Amino acid sequence: MRKFKLGIITDEVSQNLDEVIAFALKYKLDALEIRSIMDKPVHLLSDEQIVHIRKQAEAAGLSICALSSPIFKCDLDNSEELQQHYEIVLRTTAVAKLLGATMIRGFSFWAKDTFESQKHAIAGHIRRAADILAQDGLTFVLEFDPSVYASNARTSAELIKLAAADNVRALYDPGNDIWDPEGEIPYPDGYEHVRGHIAHIHLKDAVRTDDGPVGVAIGRGEVDYEGLFQRLVDDGYDGYLIVETHYRLASQLTEEQLKRPSGSGFSDGGLEASEECIEALLSMKYFH
């Protein structure tokens, strides 16, 4: 019996909703997380498309657990970009309500200065966005990423504490630590930093090479997933584990695609890689 609720980010499989749902049913997944679908990022979907997605997901017995929005992947010091991203916050909130999602993913701005010099300003914007989400009972889940100020779990946890809002929680993605400029160890170090703050988890894996990190199937890279999964069981984690494949079998995702994943160019080759990735995950004892 599986010990966790499982899902996948839609565009890691396809931009075609039917193909994504077929994949989820094949592997008996519980949920989908939408980043882009139908060649649109989640905040640009029309209400008609959103209603269609919800009906199809519900008919398949799938929940939409979260929305992978690009909130605050922008310049902190650019007022025009900031305004655009607050508009994304508002629209994504409306989309979440229509889809029944409870969590919206966000970031901590493109890293252009030191974390210490900008952390209070960043936390202020996270808190402001979270206040908007709170009006509809939604949670802002903060993801660390090598391209933004919070590049690891340590700095992500610091921002969550500074934001000091009940609905600001951590999105823990141990695979992202393989790309961390500071070299944080995904588990146990990264986990310990955000333990107690985690509301959502993404799964990816990678190995470091002389040319930089290279994505691989979950459990075949440098993340100690055996240790992490046992710890999650021991700690009683009852949220979702969402597969974010982030590699392709016959091609290499570009740095720009990894930084801003979206659309058919990103999804090309995703189905085959995601099949390999999830089959590797399901071979582990926690998912039998």
VODO-106467 format. One record per residue: residue number from 1; residue in three letters; x, y, z of N, C-alpha, C, CB in turn. Coordinates in steps of 0.2 Angstrom, whole numbers. Glycine has a CB too. Example, Ala and Ser with C-alpha at 12.3 -4.5 7.8 and 13.67 -1.06 7.14 Angstrom:
2
   gutor   doke      nx      ny      nz     cax     cay     caz      cx      cy      cz     cbx     cby     cbz
       1    ALA      66     -28      39      62     -22      39      66     -16      39      57     -22      45
       2    SER      64     -11      35      68      -5      36      64       0      39      70      -3      29
This chain:
288
   gutor   doke      nx      ny      nz     cax     cay     caz      cx      cy      cz     cbx     cby     cbz
       1    MET       4      -6       0       0       0       0       4       6       0      -5       0       6
       2    ARG       3      11      -4       7      17      -5       6      21       2       5      21     -11
       3    LYS      11      24       4      11      28      10      10      35       9      18      27      14
       4    PHE      10      37       3       9      45       1       4      46      -5      16      47      -1
       5    LYS       2      52      -5      -3      54     -10       2      56     -16      -8      59      -8
       6    LEU       1      54     -22       6      55     -28       2      59     -33       8      49     -31
       7    GLY       6      64     -36       4      67     -42       9      69     -47       0      74     -40
       8    ILE       8      73     -52      13      75     -57      11      82     -59      14      70     -63
       9    ILE      16      86     -61      15      92     -64      13      91     -71      22      97     -63
      10    THR       8      94     -74       5      93     -80      10      93     -86      -1      97     -81
      11    ASP      14      99     -86      18     100     -92      24      95     -92      20     107     -93
      12    GLU      25      91     -87      31      86     -87      29      80     -91      33      84     -80
      13    VAL      22      80     -93      20      74     -97      18      77    -104      13      71     -94
      14    SER      13      82    -104      11      84    -111       7      91    -110       6      79    -114
      15    GLN       6      94    -115       1     100    -115      -6      98    -117       3     105    -120
      16    ASN      -7      92    -118     -13      89    -120     -16      86    -113     -13      83    -125
      17    LEU     -22      89    -111     -25      87    -105     -27      79    -105     -31      91    -104
      18    ASP     -30      77    -111     -31      70    -111     -25      65    -110     -35      68    -118
      19    GLU     -20      67    -113     -13      63    -112     -11      63    -105      -8      66    -117
      20    VAL     -12      69    -101     -10      70     -94     -14      65     -90     -10      77     -92
      21    ILE     -21      65     -91     -25      61     -87     -24      54     -88     -33      63     -89
      22    ALA     -23      52     -95     -21      45     -96     -15      43     -92     -20      44    -104
      23    PHE     -10      47     -92      -4      45     -88      -6      44     -81       1      51     -89
      24    ALA      -9      49     -78     -11      49     -71     -15      42     -69     -15      55     -69
      25    LEU     -20      40     -74     -23      34     -73     -19      28     -73     -29      34     -77
      26    LYS     -15      28     -78     -10      22     -79      -6      21     -73      -5      24     -85
      27    TYR      -4      26     -69       0      25     -64      -3      26     -57       6      30     -64
      28    LYS     -10      27     -57     -14      27     -52     -12      33     -47     -14      20     -48
      29    LEU     -11      39     -50     -10      45     -46     -16      48     -43      -6      50     -51
      30    ASP     -15      52     -38     -21      55     -35     -22      62     -37     -19      55     -27
      31    ALA     -17      65     -40     -18      72     -41     -14      75     -47     -16      76     -35
      32    LEU     -16      81     -49     -12      84     -54     -10      91     -51     -16      85     -61
      33    GLU      -4      94     -53      -3     101     -52      -1     104     -58       4     101     -47
      34    ILE      -5     110     -59      -4     113     -66       1     119     -66     -11     116     -68
      35    ARG       5     118     -71      10     124     -72       8     127     -79      17     121     -72
      36    SER       8     123     -84       6     125     -90       2     119     -93      11     127     -95
      37    ILE      -3     121     -97      -7     116    -100     -11     119    -106     -13     112     -95
      38    MET     -12     115    -112     -15     118    -118     -11     124    -120     -22     121    -116
      39    ASP      -4     124    -119       1     129    -121       0     135    -118       0     130    -129
      40    LYS      -3     135    -112      -4     142    -108      -2     141    -101     -11     144    -108
      41    PRO       2     146     -98       3     145     -91      -3     146     -87       8     151     -89
      42    VAL      -3     143     -81     -10     142     -78     -14     149     -77      -9     139     -71
      43    HIS     -10     155     -76     -14     161     -75     -17     164     -81      -9     166     -72
      44    LEU     -15     161     -87     -18     163     -93     -23     159     -96     -12     164     -98
      45    LEU     -25     154     -93     -31     150     -95     -37     153     -94     -31     143     -90
      46    SER     -42     152     -99     -48     155     -99     -53     152     -94     -51     155    -106
      47    ASP     -58     155     -92     -63     152     -87     -66     146     -90     -68     157     -85
      48    GLU     -67     146     -97     -70     140    -100     -65     134    -100     -71     142    -108
      49    GLN     -58     136    -101     -53     130    -101     -53     127     -94     -47     133    -103
      50    ILE     -53     132     -89     -53     130     -82     -58     125     -80     -53     136     -77
      51    VAL     -65     127     -82     -70     123     -81     -70     116     -84     -77     126     -83
      52    HIS     -67     116     -90     -66     110     -94     -61     105     -90     -63     111    -101
      53    ILE     -55     108     -88     -50     105     -84     -53     101     -78     -44     109     -82
      54    ARG     -57     105     -74     -60     103     -68     -64      97     -69     -63     108     -64
      55    LYS     -69      98     -74     -73      92     -76     -70      86     -78     -78      95     -81
      56    GLN     -65      87     -82     -61      81     -84     -57      77     -78     -56      83     -90
      57    ALA     -54      82     -74     -50      79     -68     -55      75     -64     -47      84     -65
      58    GLU     -61      78     -62     -65      75     -57     -68      69     -60     -71      80     -56
      59    ALA     -69      69     -67     -72      63     -70     -67      57     -69     -74      64     -77
      60    ALA     -61      59     -69     -55      54     -68     -54      52     -61     -49      56     -72
      61    GLY     -57      55     -57     -55      54     -49     -49      58     -47     -55      47     -48
      62    LEU     -47      63     -51     -41      67     -49     -42      73     -46     -36      67     -55
      63    SER     -38      75     -41     -39      82     -38     -34      86     -41     -38      82     -30
      64    ILE     -35      93     -41     -30      98     -43     -27     101     -37     -33     104     -48
      65    CYS     -22      98     -35     -19     100     -28     -16     107     -27     -15      94     -25
      66    ALA     -13     109     -33      -9     115     -32      -8     118     -39      -2     114     -29
      67    LEU      -6     124     -39      -5     128     -45       3     130     -45     -10     134     -47
      68    SER       6     128     -50      13     130     -51      14     137     -54      18     125     -54
      69    SER      12     142     -51      13     149     -54      20     151     -54       8     154     -51
      70    PRO      21     156     -59      28     159     -59      28     166     -54      30     161     -66
      71    ILE      24     166     -49      24     172     -45      31     174     -42      19     171     -39
      72    PHE      33     180     -43      39     183     -40      45     179     -44      39     182     -33
      73    LYS      45     177     -49      50     175     -54      51     182     -58      50     169     -58
      74    CYS      53     187     -55      54     193     -58      59     198     -54      47     197     -59
      75    ASP      60     204     -57      65     208     -53      62     212     -48      68     213     -58
      76    LEU      65     211     -42      62     214     -36      62     222     -36      67     212     -30
      77    ASP      67     225     -40      67     232     -41      64     235     -47      74     234     -41
      78    ASN      60     231     -50      56     233     -56      49     234     -55      57     228     -62
      79    SER      46     240     -54      39     241     -52      34     239     -57      38     249     -50
      80    GLU      36     239     -63      31     237     -68      31     229     -68      34     239     -75
      81    GLU      36     226     -67      36     218     -66      32     217     -60      43     215     -66
      82    LEU      33     220     -55      30     219     -48      22     219     -49      32     223     -43
      83    GLN      20     225     -52      13     225     -54      10     220     -58      12     232     -57
      84    GLN      14     218     -63      12     212     -67      11     206     -63      17     211     -73
      85    HIS      16     205     -58      15     199     -54      10     199     -49      22     198     -51
      86    TYR       8     205     -46       2     205     -42      -4     204     -46       2     212     -38
      87    GLU      -4     206     -52     -10     204     -56     -10     196     -57      -9     207     -63
      88    ILE      -4     193     -58      -4     186     -58      -6     183     -52       3     183     -60
      89    VAL      -5     186     -46      -7     183     -40     -15     183     -40      -4     188     -34
      90    LEU     -18     189     -42     -25     189     -42     -28     184     -46     -27     196     -44
      91    ARG     -26     184     -52     -28     179     -57     -28     172     -55     -25     180     -64
      92    THR     -22     170     -52     -20     163     -50     -25     161     -44     -13     162     -48
      93    THR     -26     166     -40     -31     165     -35     -38     163     -37     -31     171     -30
      94    ALA     -40     167     -42     -47     165     -46     -47     158     -49     -48     171     -51
      95    VAL     -41     157     -52     -41     150     -55     -41     145     -50     -34     150     -59
      96    ALA     -37     146     -45     -37     141     -39     -44     139     -37     -32     143     -34
      97    LYS     -48     144     -36     -55     144     -33     -59     140     -38     -58     151     -32
      98    LEU     -58     141     -44     -62     137     -49     -60     130     -50     -61     141     -56
      99    LEU     -54     129     -49     -51     122     -49     -51     118     -43     -44     122     -52
     100    GLY     -53     121     -37     -53     118     -31     -46     117     -28     -56     111     -31
     101    ALA     -41     120     -31     -34     119     -28     -33     123     -22     -29     122     -33
     102    THR     -29     121     -17     -28     125     -11     -22     128     -10     -29     120      -5
     103    MET     -17     127     -14     -10     130     -14      -8     133     -20      -5     124     -12
     104    ILE      -4     138     -20      -1     142     -25       6     143     -24      -5     149     -27
     105    ARG      10     140     -29      17     141     -28      20     148     -30      21     135     -32
     106    GLY      25     150     -26      28     156     -28      36     156     -26      25     162     -24
     107    PHE      39     161     -28      47     161     -28      49     168     -24      50     161     -35
     108    SER      55     169     -25      58     175     -21      62     180     -25      62     172     -15
     109    PHE      60     181     -31      63     186     -36      70     184     -38      64     192     -32
     110    TRP      72     186     -44      78     184     -47      84     187     -43      79     187     -55
     111    ALA      89     183     -42      94     184     -37      99     189     -41      98     178     -35
     112    LYS      99     195     -39     104     200     -42     108     204     -37     100     206     -45
     113    ASP     107     202     -30     111     205     -25     112     200     -20     107     212     -22
     114    THR     114     202     -14     115     197      -8     108     195      -5     120     199      -3
     115    PHE     107     189      -3     101     187       1     100     192       7     101     180       3
     116    GLU     105     193      11     104     197      17     102     204      16     111     197      20
     117    SER     104     207      10     102     214       9      95     215       7     107     217       4
     118    GLN      92     209       4      85     210       1      80     206       5      86     208      -6
     119    LYS      82     202      10      77     197      13      71     200      16      81     193      18
     120    HIS      72     206      19      66     209      22      61     212      17      68     215      27
     121    ALA      64     215      11      59     217       6      56     211       3      64     221       1
     122    ILE      59     206       2      56     200      -1      51     197       3      62     194      -3
     123    ALA      52     196      10      47     194      14      41     198      14      50     193      21
     124    GLY      42     205      14      36     209      13      32     208       8      39     216      13
     125    HIS      35     207       2      31     205      -4      27     198      -3      35     205     -10
     126    ILE      31     193      -1      28     187       0      22     187       5      33     182       3
     127    ARG      23     191      10      17     192      15      11     196      12      19     196      21
     128    ARG      12     201       8       7     204       4       3     200      -1      10     210       0
     129    ALA       7     195      -4       4     191      -9       0     186      -5       9     187     -13
     130    ALA       3     183       1      -1     178       5      -7     181       8       4     176      11
     131    ASP      -7     188      10     -13     191      12     -19     191       7     -12     198      14
     132    ILE     -17     191       1     -22     191      -5     -25     184      -5     -19     193     -12
     133    LEU     -20     179      -5     -23     172      -5     -27     170       1     -16     167      -5
     134    ALA     -25     173       7     -29     171      13     -36     173      13     -25     175      19
     135    GLN     -38     178       9     -45     180       8     -49     174       5     -46     186       4
     136    ASP     -46     170       2     -50     164      -1     -47     157       2     -49     164      -8
     137    GLY     -44     158       8     -42     152      11     -36     148       8     -48     147      12
     138    LEU     -32     151       4     -27     148       0     -20     149       4     -26     151      -7
     139    THR     -16     144       2      -9     144       5      -4     146       0      -7     137       8
     140    PHE       1     151       1       7     152      -3      12     148      -1       9     160      -2
     141    VAL      14     143      -6      20     139      -4      26     141      -8      18     131      -6
     142    LEU      31     143      -4      37     146      -6      42     140      -8      40     150      -1
     143    GLU      44     141     -15      49     136     -17      56     139     -18      47     133     -24
     144    PHE      61     135     -16      68     138     -17      70     135     -24      73     135     -11
     145    ASP      75     139     -27      77     138     -34      83     142     -35      71     141     -39
     146    PRO      88     139     -39      95     142     -40      95     149     -43      99     137     -44
     147    SER      89     150     -46      89     157     -50      87     163     -46      85     156     -56
     148    VAL      84     161     -40      81     166     -36      85     167     -29      74     165     -34
     149    TYR      83     172     -25      86     174     -19      86     168     -14      83     180     -16
     150    ALA      81     165     -13      81     159      -9      82     153     -13      74     158      -5
     151    SER      89     151     -13      91     146     -18      91     139     -14      98     148     -20
     152    ASN      90     139      -8      90     133      -4      85     133       2      97     131      -1
     153    ALA      84     127       5      79     127      10      81     131      16      79     120      13
     154    ARG      87     133      18      89     137      23      87     144      22      97     137      24
     155    THR      88     147      16      86     154      15      78     154      14      89     157       9
     156    SER      75     149      12      68     148      11      65     148      18      66     142       7
     157    ALA      67     145      23      65     145      29      65     151      33      68     139      34
     158    GLU      71     155      31      71     162      34      66     166      32      78     164      33
     159    LEU      65     166      25      59     170      22      53     169      25      59     170      15
     160    ILE      51     162      26      45     160      29      44     163      36      44     153      29
     161    LYS      49     163      40      49     166      47      48     173      47      55     164      51
     162    LEU      52     177      42      51     184      41      44     186      39      56     187      37
     163    ALA      41     182      34      35     184      32      29     183      37      33     179      26
     164    ALA      30     179      42      26     178      48      19     178      46      28     184      53
     165    ALA      17     174      41      10     173      40       8     166      40       8     176      33
     166    ASP       2     165      43       0     158      44       0     154      38      -6     157      48
     167    ASN      -2     157      32      -3     154      26       3     154      21      -9     156      22
     168    VAL       9     156      24      15     155      20      19     149      23      20     162      21
     169    ARG      20     144      18      23     138      20      28     136      15      17     132      20
     170    ALA      32     131      16      37     128      12      35     123       7      43     126      16
     171    LEU      37     124       1      37     119      -4      44     116      -5      35     122     -12
     172    TYR      45     110      -2      51     107      -2      53     103      -8      52     103       5
     173    ASP      58     105     -11      60     101     -17      67      99     -17      59     105     -24
     174    PRO      69      93     -14      76      92     -12      80      91     -19      76      85      -9
     175    GLY      77      90     -24      81      90     -31      84      96     -32      77      87     -36
     176    ASN      80     102     -31      83     108     -32      89     110     -29      78     114     -30
     177    ASP      91     107     -23      97     108     -20     103     105     -24      97     104     -13
     178    ILE     102     101     -28     108      99     -33     110     105     -37     106      93     -37
     179    TRP     106     109     -38     108     115     -42     110     121     -37     102     117     -47
     180    ASP     109     120     -31     110     126     -26     117     129     -27     109     124     -19
     181    PRO     118     135     -28     125     138     -28     129     137     -22     124     145     -30
     182    GLU     125     137     -16     129     136      -9     130     128      -8     124     139      -4
     183    GLY     127     124     -12     129     117     -11     125     113      -5     136     116     -10
     184    GLU     119     116      -3     116     113       2     114     105       1     109     117       3
     185    ILE     115     101       6     114      94       5     106      93       6     117      90      11
     186    PRO     103      90       1      96      90       0      92      87       7      93      86      -6
     187    TYR      95      81       8      93      77      14      99      74      18      87      72      13
     188    PRO     100      75      24      95      78      29      95      86      30      96      75      35
     189    ASP     100      89      27     101      96      29      95     101      27     108      99      26
     190    GLY      94     100      20      88     104      18      82     103      21      87     103      10
     191    TYR      80      97      22      74      95      26      74      98      33      74      87      26
     192    GLU      79      97      36      79     100      43      78     107      44      86      98      47
     193    HIS      80     111      39      79     118      38      71     120      38      83     121      33
     194    VAL      68     116      34      61     118      33      56     113      36      59     117      25
     195    ARG      59     108      40      54     104      44      50     108      48      58      99      48
     196    GLY      44     107      48      39     111      52      35     116      48      42     114      58
     197    HIS      38     117      42      35     122      38      32     119      32      40     128      36
     198    ILE      34     113      30      32     110      24      25     109      23      36     103      23
     199    ALA      22     111      17      15     110      16      15     106       9      11     116      15
     200    HIS      20     105       5      20     102      -1      27     100      -3      17     107      -6
     201    ILE      27      95      -7      34      92      -9      34      91     -17      36      86      -5
     202    HIS      39      93     -20      41      91     -27      46      86     -27      42      97     -32
     203    LEU      46      81     -32      51      76     -32      55      77     -39      48      69     -31
     204    LYS      61      78     -39      66      77     -45      72      75     -42      66      84     -49
     205    ASP      77      72     -47      83      70     -45      88      72     -50      83      62     -44
     206    ALA      94      72     -48     100      74     -53     106      72     -50     100      82     -54
     207    VAL     111      72     -55     118      71     -53     123      77     -55     121      64     -56
     208    ARG     128      79     -51     132      84     -53     137      81     -58     135      87     -47
     209    THR     139      85     -63     144      83     -68     148      89     -69     141      81     -74
     210    ASP     154      88     -72     158      94     -74     155     100     -78     164      92     -78
     211    ASP     149      98     -81     146     102     -85     140     105     -82     144      99     -92
     212    GLY     139     103     -75     133     106     -72     128     100     -70     129     111     -75
     213    PRO     123     101     -66     119      95     -64     115      93     -70     114      98     -59
     214    VAL     114      86     -70     110      83     -75     104      79     -72     114      78     -80
     215    GLY      98      80     -74      92      77     -72      92      69     -73      86      80     -74
     216    VAL      90      66     -68      89      58     -69      83      56     -66      96      54     -66
     217    ALA      81      50     -66      75      47     -63      76      47     -56      74      40     -66
     218    ILE      70      48     -52      70      49     -45      73      42     -42      63      50     -42
     219    GLY      78      43     -37      81      38     -34      88      36     -38      77      32     -34
     220    ARG      89      39     -43      95      37     -47     100      43     -47      94      35     -54
     221    GLY      99      48     -43     103      54     -43     106      54     -36     100      60     -44
     222    GLU     108      60     -34     111      62     -27     107      63     -21     116      68     -28
     223    VAL     100      64     -23      96      65     -17      95      58     -13      89      68     -19
     224    ASP      95      58      -7      94      52      -3      87      51      -2      98      52       4
     225    TYR      83      49      -7      76      48      -6      74      42      -2      73      47     -13
     226    GLU      78      37      -1      76      32       4      76      35      11      81      26       3
     227    GLY      81      38      12      81      42      19      76      47      20      88      45      20
     228    LEU      74      51      15      69      56      15      62      52      16      69      60       9
     229    PHE      61      47      12      54      45      12      53      41      19      53      39       7
     230    GLN      58      38      22      57      35      28      56      41      34      63      31      30
     231    ARG      59      46      33      59      52      38      52      55      37      64      57      36
     232    LEU      49      55      31      42      58      30      37      53      33      41      59      22
     233    VAL      38      47      33      34      42      36      34      43      43      35      35      34
     234    ASP      40      43      46      41      44      53      38      51      56      49      44      55
     235    ASP      39      56      52      36      63      54      29      63      52      40      68      51
     236    GLY      26      59      49      18      59      48      16      64      43      15      61      54
     237    TYR      21      65      38      19      69      32      13      66      28      25      70      27
     238    ASP       8      71      28       1      68      25      -1      72      18      -4      68      30
     239    GLY       4      76      16       3      80      10       5      76       4       7      87      10
     240    TYR       5      80      -2       6      77      -8      14      76     -10       3      81     -14
     241    LEU      16      71     -14      22      71     -17      21      72     -24      26      64     -15
     242    ILE      24      77     -27      22      78     -34      28      78     -39      19      86     -35
     243    VAL      28      73     -43      34      72     -48      35      78     -53      33      65     -52
     244    GLU      41      80     -53      43      86     -57      49      83     -61      44      92     -54
     245    THR      48      79     -66      53      75     -70      59      79     -71      50      72     -76
     246    HIS      59      85     -75      64      89     -76      70      87     -80      66      92     -70
     247    TYR      69      82     -84      74      79     -89      71      76     -95      79      74     -86
     248    ARG      74      75    -100      71      72    -106      76      67    -109      70      77    -112
     249    LEU      73      61    -112      78      56    -114      82      57    -120      73      50    -115
     250    ALA      79      60    -125      82      61    -131      85      68    -133      78      59    -137
     251    SER      84      73    -128      86      80    -128      88      82    -121      81      84    -132
     252    GLN      91      88    -121      93      92    -115      89      98    -114     101      93    -115
     253    LEU      85      99    -109      82     105    -107      87     110    -106      77     104    -101
     254    THR      85     116    -109      90     122    -109      90     125    -102      88     127    -114
     255    GLU      95     129    -101      94     133     -94      88     137     -94     101     137     -94
     256    GLU      86     140     -99      81     145    -100      74     141     -98      80     148    -106
     257    GLN      74     135    -101      68     130    -100      67     128     -93      68     124    -105
     258    LEU      73     127     -90      73     125     -83      71     131     -78      80     122     -81
     259    LYS      73     137     -81      72     143     -77      64     145     -77      76     149     -79
     260    ARG      62     144     -83      55     146     -85      51     141     -89      55     153     -89
     261    PRO      50     135     -85      47     129     -89      40     131     -90      47     123     -84
     262    SER      38     130     -97      31     131     -99      30     129    -106      29     138     -98
     263    GLY      24     127    -108      23     127    -116      25     120    -119      26     132    -119
     264    SER      24     120    -125      25     113    -129      32     112    -130      22     114    -136
     265    GLY      37     117    -130      44     116    -131      47     113    -125      47     123    -132
     266    PHE      44     115    -119      46     111    -113      44     104    -112      44     116    -107
     267    SER      37     103    -114      34      97    -114      36      92    -119      27      98    -114
     268    ASP      40      94    -124      42      89    -129      46      84    -126      45      93    -135
     269    GLY      45      77    -127      48      72    -124      47      71    -117      56      73    -125
     270    GLY      42      74    -114      41      74    -107      38      67    -105      37      79    -105
     271    LEU      33      64    -109      30      58    -108      34      53    -107      25      57    -114
     272    GLU      39      51    -111      44      46    -110      48      46    -104      48      45    -117
     273    ALA      51      53    -103      55      54     -97      51      53     -91      58      61     -97
     274    SER      45      55     -91      41      55     -85      39      48     -83      34      59     -85
     275    GLU      38      44     -89      36      36     -88      42      33     -84      35      33     -94
     276    GLU      48      35     -87      54      32     -84      55      34     -76      61      34     -88
     277    CYS      54      40     -75      55      43     -69      50      40     -64      54      51     -69
     278    ILE      43      40     -65      38      38     -61      39      30     -60      31      40     -63
     279    GLU      41      27     -65      42      19     -64      48      18     -59      43      16     -70
     280    ALA      53      22     -59      58      22     -54      56      23     -47      64      26     -56
     281    LEU      52      28     -47      49      30     -40      45      24     -38      45      37     -41
     282    LEU      40      22     -42      36      17     -39      39      10     -38      30      16     -45
     283    SER      45       9     -40      49       3     -38      51       3     -31      55       2     -43
     284    MET      51       9     -28      54      10     -21      48       7     -16      55      17     -19
     285    LYS      50       4     -11      46       1      -6      40       5      -3      50      -2       0
     286    TYR      41      11      -3      36      16       0      30      16      -5      38      22       1
     287    PHE      30      14     -11      25      15     -16      22       8     -19      27      19     -22
     288    HIS      23       3     -15      20      -4     -18      13      -4     -15      25     -10     -15
